[in-house]
Amino acid sequence: MSDRRILIFGYGGVGAATGRRLAAEGWDIAATARTASAAAGLASENVAAVDLAAPAQVLAAVQNADAILVTAPPGEAGCPGLEALAGPLRARRGRPAWIGYLSTTGVYGDRGGRWVFEETKVSPLSAEAVRRVEAERGWGDLAAETGAALAVFRLPGLYGPGRSAFDRLRAGDARRLARAGQVFSRLHLDDAAAGVAAAIARPRPGAVFNLCDDKPAPSADVTAHAARLLGLPVPPLEAVDLAALSPAARRFWSESKRVSNARAKAELGWRPAYPTYEEGLAAILAAGG
């Protein structure tokens, strides 16, 4: 057994990438599971499953954790991680835990392509982003109450093996949509995990970090680059028709901003291994993705 343990609430995407990274550094990894099949999947990765329906297991996992990472998004009823872990954290004995909460750069709303920083006032436009702001505040209140060291990570669009422009191109449903002047920030999953690990190593209570790469860009540019890497025809450029989009897509295309990662670089010594989508896509392709 390692003397460093992390409990991950939501073992998918960033949670799994963080778990793999910390396991390689000698950490013991535990993660929550709601079903027997989910628990079996965790066991296959040498991750200890914590049954959310078993309060004693949750309490023990929180008590034994040096760090807790909450990745699950909030729903209409609020943050599921806060609901499940607040009681055990209040009952925790011994030194305070480090808690990481994954939020979204969607809390900044639409900035017309301008830069946003951690001190930029949040201005959520969607119900989902409003819930993220509420979850950030809920975790902040709990951290103040329990003495836990909280770090909030605001993440942009995430990509990685199995979830990139390559997959849409291979499926034949990739489109190059564009709105004049619209740009987005993005981040490779492994770089998100590296940022979380860096914050665990340098805890600062109440920290907020934007984790994103160095090159905000239109999504049409990313799709075009991915098509060229695959040797496929570049899909034609289409103007966005907001009225024809689904509500989720309409929310996405209604916002434009550039997200600064300067604080994470300065405070954590973090640098994205894939500073632009070009390096990130090349790495996915080289790995067979």
Kinemage of the C-alpha trace (Angstrom):
@kinemage 1
@onewidth
@group {chain A} dominant
@subgroup {mainchain}
@vectorlist {calphas} color= white
{ca met a 1} P 0.000 0.000 0.000
{ca ser a 2} L 1.157 3.501 -0.810
{ca asp a 3} L 1.078 6.243 1.802
{ca arg a 4} L -0.636 8.503 -0.745
{ca arg a 5} L -4.254 7.859 -1.690
{ca ile a 6} L -6.692 9.688 -3.926
{ca leu a 7} L -10.441 9.229 -4.178
{ca ile a 8} L -11.874 10.127 -7.587
{ca phe a 9} L -15.584 10.844 -7.848
{ca gly a 10} L -16.305 10.040 -11.493
{ca tyr a 11} L -13.670 7.845 -13.172
{ca gly a 12} L -13.969 8.886 -16.790
{ca gly a 13} L -12.044 11.260 -19.003
{ca val a 14} L -9.951 13.490 -16.755
{ca gly a 15} L -10.608 11.257 -13.741
{ca ala a 16} L -9.148 8.197 -15.428
{ca ala a 17} L -6.244 10.135 -16.921
{ca thr a 18} L -5.420 11.567 -13.495
{ca gly a 19} L -5.706 8.148 -11.880
{ca arg a 20} L -3.301 6.600 -14.368
{ca arg a 21} L -0.832 9.453 -13.927
{ca leu a 22} L -0.842 9.301 -10.140
{ca ala a 23} L -0.710 5.485 -10.104
{ca ala a 24} L 2.512 5.726 -12.099
{ca glu a 25} L 3.841 8.000 -9.346
{ca gly a 26} L 3.011 5.416 -6.681
{ca trp a 27} L -0.390 6.607 -5.509
{ca asp a 28} L -3.188 4.240 -4.514
{ca ile a 29} L -6.302 5.029 -6.530
{ca ala a 30} L -9.908 4.641 -5.417
{ca ala a 31} L -12.948 5.707 -7.394
{ca thr a 32} L -16.668 5.759 -6.889
{ca ala a 33} L -18.928 3.263 -8.639
{ca arg a 34} L -22.698 2.998 -8.846
{ca thr a 35} L -22.993 -0.449 -10.464
{ca ala a 36} L -21.320 -3.842 -10.225
{ca ser a 37} L -20.136 -3.582 -13.822
{ca ala a 38} L -18.527 -0.201 -13.104
{ca ala a 39} L -16.795 -1.673 -10.057
{ca ala a 40} L -15.500 -4.575 -12.150
{ca gly a 41} L -14.134 -2.145 -14.709
{ca leu a 42} L -12.287 -0.251 -11.999
{ca ala a 43} L -10.853 -3.465 -10.591
{ca ser a 44} L -9.469 -4.335 -14.027
{ca glu a 45} L -7.411 -1.128 -13.807
{ca asn a 46} L -6.261 -1.814 -10.225
{ca val a 47} L -8.555 0.913 -8.936
{ca ala a 48} L -10.391 0.276 -5.667
{ca ala a 49} L -14.125 0.673 -6.173
{ca val a 50} L -16.143 2.635 -3.599
{ca asp a 51} L -19.842 1.780 -3.619
{ca leu a 52} L -21.813 5.017 -3.402
{ca ala a 53} L -24.747 3.061 -1.994
{ca ala a 54} L -22.618 1.957 0.979
{ca pro a 55} L -22.178 4.927 3.366
{ca ala a 56} L -19.528 3.123 5.419
{ca gln a 57} L -17.388 2.605 2.307
{ca val a 58} L -17.702 6.249 1.315
{ca leu a 59} L -16.848 7.443 4.815
{ca ala a 60} L -13.777 5.183 4.978
{ca ala a 61} L -12.607 6.255 1.528
{ca val a 62} L -12.887 9.935 2.438
{ca gln a 63} L -11.182 9.362 5.780
{ca asn a 64} L -8.235 7.600 4.138
{ca ala a 65} L -7.805 9.947 1.188
{ca asp a 66} L -4.991 12.456 0.944
{ca ala a 67} L -6.680 13.964 -2.089
{ca ile a 68} L -10.197 13.924 -3.518
{ca leu a 69} L -10.994 14.792 -7.134
{ca val a 70} L -14.586 15.470 -8.182
{ca thr a 71} L -15.169 15.260 -11.927
{ca ala a 72} L -18.904 14.554 -12.254
{ca pro a 73} L -20.943 17.473 -13.628
{ca pro a 74} L -23.874 18.893 -11.697
{ca gly a 75} L -27.427 18.091 -12.707
{ca glu a 76} L -30.728 19.754 -11.981
{ca ala a 77} L -30.500 18.497 -8.382
{ca gly a 78} L -27.014 19.976 -7.919
{ca cys a 79} L -23.513 18.538 -7.671
{ca pro a 80} L -23.629 14.771 -7.039
{ca gly a 81} L -20.142 14.793 -5.566
{ca leu a 82} L -21.090 17.453 -3.066
{ca glu a 83} L -24.201 15.537 -2.094
{ca ala a 84} L -22.296 12.283 -1.573
{ca leu a 85} L -19.120 13.585 0.060
{ca ala a 86} L -20.149 16.597 2.151
{ca gly a 87} L -21.245 14.489 5.136
{ca pro a 88} L -18.150 12.280 5.178
{ca leu a 89} L -15.918 15.348 4.812
{ca arg a 90} L -17.585 17.009 7.789
{ca ala a 91} L -17.044 13.806 9.772
{ca arg a 92} L -13.442 13.435 8.637
{ca arg a 93} L -10.841 13.131 11.378
{ca gly a 94} L -7.255 14.287 11.138
{ca arg a 95} L -5.658 16.697 8.737
{ca pro a 96} L -7.748 18.347 6.009
{ca ala a 97} L -7.939 16.772 2.591
{ca trp a 98} L -6.984 18.373 -0.713
{ca ile a 99} L -10.064 18.630 -2.921
{ca gly a 100} L -10.058 19.278 -6.641
{ca tyr a 101} L -13.267 20.223 -8.424
{ca leu a 102} L -13.530 20.188 -12.224
{ca ser a 103} L -15.577 23.101 -13.480
{ca thr a 104} L -15.776 24.638 -16.938
{ca thr a 105} L -14.702 27.780 -18.754
{ca gly a 106} L -18.385 28.044 -19.649
{ca val a 107} L -18.811 29.957 -16.383
{ca tyr a 108} L -17.305 32.997 -18.142
{ca gly a 109} L -20.086 33.076 -20.733
{ca asp a 110} L -19.594 34.851 -24.057
{ca arg a 111} L -16.709 37.323 -24.273
{ca gly a 112} L -16.747 38.067 -27.977
{ca gly a 113} L -13.386 36.387 -28.499
{ca arg a 114} L -11.649 38.388 -25.770
{ca trp a 115} L -9.271 36.881 -23.205
{ca val a 116} L -10.567 35.659 -19.863
{ca phe a 117} L -8.583 35.103 -16.669
{ca glu a 118} L -9.399 33.524 -13.320
{ca glu a 119} L -10.269 36.913 -11.877
{ca thr a 120} L -12.683 37.623 -14.746
{ca lys a 121} L -16.212 37.895 -13.359
{ca val a 122} L -18.261 34.798 -14.113
{ca ser a 123} L -21.244 35.391 -16.379
{ca pro a 124} L -22.831 32.026 -17.193
{ca leu a 125} L -25.340 31.989 -20.039
{ca ser a 126} L -26.697 28.452 -19.858
{ca ala a 127} L -28.419 26.518 -17.087
{ca glu a 128} L -25.515 24.066 -17.143
{ca ala a 129} L -22.965 26.825 -16.594
{ca val a 130} L -25.082 28.330 -13.816
{ca arg a 131} L -25.032 24.949 -12.077
{ca arg a 132} L -21.231 24.900 -12.362
{ca val a 133} L -21.005 28.289 -10.664
{ca glu a 134} L -23.304 27.062 -7.913
{ca ala a 135} L -21.203 23.917 -7.490
{ca glu a 136} L -18.000 25.972 -7.264
{ca arg a 137} L -19.588 28.053 -4.509
{ca gly a 138} L -20.890 24.965 -2.733
{ca trp a 139} L -17.450 23.405 -2.653
{ca gly a 140} L -15.958 26.706 -1.522
{ca asp a 141} L -18.380 26.875 1.391
{ca leu a 142} L -17.654 23.269 2.372
{ca ala a 143} L -13.895 23.826 2.185
{ca ala a 144} L -14.197 26.870 4.445
{ca glu a 145} L -16.273 24.827 6.897
{ca thr a 146} L -14.008 21.770 6.995
{ca gly a 147} L -10.585 23.333 6.427
{ca ala a 148} L -10.000 21.369 3.227
{ca ala a 149} L -7.681 22.850 0.610
{ca leu a 150} L -9.880 23.368 -2.447
{ca ala a 151} L -8.661 23.855 -6.011
{ca val a 152} L -11.170 24.606 -8.771
{ca phe a 153} L -10.160 23.793 -12.349
{ca arg a 154} L -12.003 25.536 -15.169
{ca leu a 155} L -11.644 23.380 -18.256
{ca pro a 156} L -12.459 24.093 -21.927
{ca gly a 157} L -13.352 21.510 -24.569
{ca leu a 158} L -11.444 18.300 -23.853
{ca tyr a 159} L -10.083 15.881 -26.427
{ca gly a 160} L -7.953 12.759 -26.498
{ca pro a 161} L -7.880 9.219 -27.884
{ca gly a 162} L -11.401 8.192 -28.808
{ca arg a 163} L -12.781 11.715 -28.499
{ca ser a 164} L -11.263 13.928 -31.163
{ca ala a 165} L -11.903 15.257 -34.658
{ca phe a 166} L -10.427 12.022 -36.026
{ca asp a 167} L -13.408 10.042 -34.768
{ca arg a 168} L -15.956 12.321 -36.410
{ca leu a 169} L -14.036 12.293 -39.690
{ca arg a 170} L -13.781 8.504 -39.725
{ca ala a 171} L -17.481 8.232 -38.933
{ca gly a 172} L -18.227 10.476 -41.896
{ca asp a 173} L -20.197 13.043 -39.902
{ca ala a 174} L -17.583 15.773 -39.408
{ca arg a 175} L -18.686 19.283 -40.341
{ca arg a 176} L -16.630 22.465 -40.494
{ca leu a 177} L -18.944 25.036 -39.010
{ca ala a 178} L -17.813 28.610 -38.508
{ca arg a 179} L -19.008 31.972 -37.199
{ca ala a 180} L -17.049 35.104 -37.963
{ca gly a 181} L -14.407 35.765 -35.319
{ca gln a 182} L -15.391 32.810 -33.148
{ca val a 183} L -12.648 30.896 -31.342
{ca phe a 184} L -12.522 28.233 -28.646
{ca ser a 185} L -9.922 26.964 -26.210
{ca arg a 186} L -9.313 23.253 -25.766
{ca leu a 187} L -7.115 20.834 -23.813
{ca his a 188} L -5.779 17.313 -24.174
{ca leu a 189} L -6.941 14.965 -21.415
{ca asp a 190} L -3.369 14.142 -20.412
{ca asp a 191} L -2.582 17.835 -19.959
{ca ala a 192} L -5.645 18.218 -17.756
{ca ala a 193} L -4.410 15.337 -15.603
{ca ala a 194} L -0.953 16.894 -15.420
{ca gly a 195} L -2.462 20.162 -14.209
{ca val a 196} L -4.416 18.392 -11.480
{ca ala a 197} L -1.310 16.497 -10.364
{ca ala a 198} L 0.693 19.733 -10.276
{ca ala a 199} L -1.941 21.382 -8.063
{ca ile a 200} L -1.926 18.427 -5.663
{ca ala a 201} L 1.842 18.810 -5.341
{ca arg a 202} L 1.494 22.551 -4.656
{ca pro a 203} L -1.723 22.971 -2.677
{ca arg a 204} L -3.149 26.444 -2.167
{ca pro a 205} L -6.528 26.716 -0.459
{ca gly a 206} L -9.090 28.504 -2.596
{ca ala a 207} L -7.085 28.223 -5.806
{ca val a 208} L -8.787 28.601 -9.177
{ca phe a 209} L -6.965 27.566 -12.345
{ca asn a 210} L -7.818 27.791 -16.021
{ca leu a 211} L -6.302 24.727 -17.680
{ca cys a 212} L -6.173 25.040 -21.460
{ca asp a 213} L -3.677 24.914 -24.285
{ca asp a 214} L -1.830 27.874 -25.775
{ca lys a 215} L -3.759 28.268 -29.032
{ca pro a 216} L -7.447 29.177 -29.014
{ca ala a 217} L -8.730 28.492 -32.515
{ca pro a 218} L -11.891 28.018 -34.576
{ca ser a 219} L -13.149 24.440 -34.510
{ca ala a 220} L -13.139 24.453 -38.319
{ca asp a 221} L -9.342 24.799 -38.267
{ca val a 222} L -9.028 21.760 -36.006
{ca thr a 223} L -11.224 19.629 -38.255
{ca ala a 224} L -9.316 20.710 -41.355
{ca his a 225} L -5.970 19.851 -39.764
{ca ala a 226} L -7.233 16.450 -38.618
{ca ala a 227} L -8.514 15.678 -42.111
{ca arg a 228} L -5.131 16.487 -43.634
{ca leu a 229} L -3.372 14.249 -41.112
{ca leu a 230} L -5.668 11.372 -42.099
{ca gly a 231} L -5.294 12.085 -45.797
{ca leu a 232} L -9.032 12.725 -46.102
{ca pro a 233} L -10.797 15.502 -48.002
{ca val a 234} L -11.275 18.608 -45.887
{ca pro a 235} L -15.027 19.089 -45.312
{ca pro a 236} L -16.404 22.297 -46.824
{ca leu a 237} L -16.782 25.307 -44.588
{ca glu a 238} L -20.371 25.997 -43.529
{ca ala a 239} L -21.782 29.063 -41.846
{ca val a 240} L -23.439 28.290 -38.523
{ca asp a 241} L -27.223 28.434 -38.538
{ca leu a 242} L -28.054 28.744 -34.863
{ca ala a 243} L -31.766 28.113 -35.432
{ca ala a 244} L -31.030 24.716 -36.979
{ca leu a 245} L -28.844 23.488 -34.110
{ca ser a 246} L -29.799 21.460 -31.076
{ca pro a 247} L -30.091 23.408 -27.803
{ca ala a 248} L -26.711 22.046 -26.628
{ca ala a 249} L -24.993 22.955 -29.903
{ca arg a 250} L -26.662 26.366 -29.890
{ca arg a 251} L -25.219 27.065 -26.439
{ca phe a 252} L -21.777 26.031 -27.648
{ca trp a 253} L -21.878 28.259 -30.713
{ca ser a 254} L -23.262 31.234 -28.796
{ca glu a 255} L -20.010 31.732 -26.901
{ca ser a 256} L -16.538 32.826 -27.966
{ca lys a 257} L -13.524 33.507 -25.773
{ca arg a 258} L -9.819 33.003 -25.400
{ca val a 259} L -8.824 31.448 -22.077
{ca ser a 260} L -5.528 32.349 -20.414
{ca asn a 261} L -3.487 29.610 -18.710
{ca ala a 262} L -0.880 32.032 -17.340
{ca arg a 263} L -1.739 31.464 -13.671
{ca ala a 264} L -1.370 27.670 -13.858
{ca lys a 265} L 1.982 28.086 -15.570
{ca ala a 266} L 3.238 30.631 -13.035
{ca glu a 267} L 1.957 29.003 -9.840
{ca leu a 268} L 2.169 25.302 -10.670
{ca gly a 269} L 5.068 25.173 -13.091
{ca trp a 270} L 2.623 23.419 -15.423
{ca arg a 271} L 3.146 23.398 -19.162
{ca pro a 272} L 0.877 21.563 -21.588
{ca ala a 273} L 2.689 18.731 -23.323
{ca tyr a 274} L 0.420 19.508 -26.273
{ca pro a 275} L 0.455 23.324 -26.411
{ca thr a 276} L -1.696 23.377 -29.564
{ca tyr a 277} L -4.157 21.044 -31.221
{ca glu a 278} L -1.511 20.227 -33.848
{ca glu a 279} L 0.726 18.458 -31.299
{ca gly a 280} L -2.245 16.860 -29.580
{ca leu a 281} L -3.730 15.402 -32.747
{ca ala a 282} L -0.315 14.212 -33.946
{ca ala a 283} L 0.207 12.335 -30.653
{ca ile a 284} L -3.213 10.680 -30.863
{ca leu a 285} L -2.535 9.557 -34.425
{ca ala a 286} L 0.962 8.285 -33.576
{ca ala a 287} L -0.528 6.204 -30.772
{ca gly a 288} L -2.980 4.593 -33.176
{ca gly a 289} L -5.969 6.701 -32.243
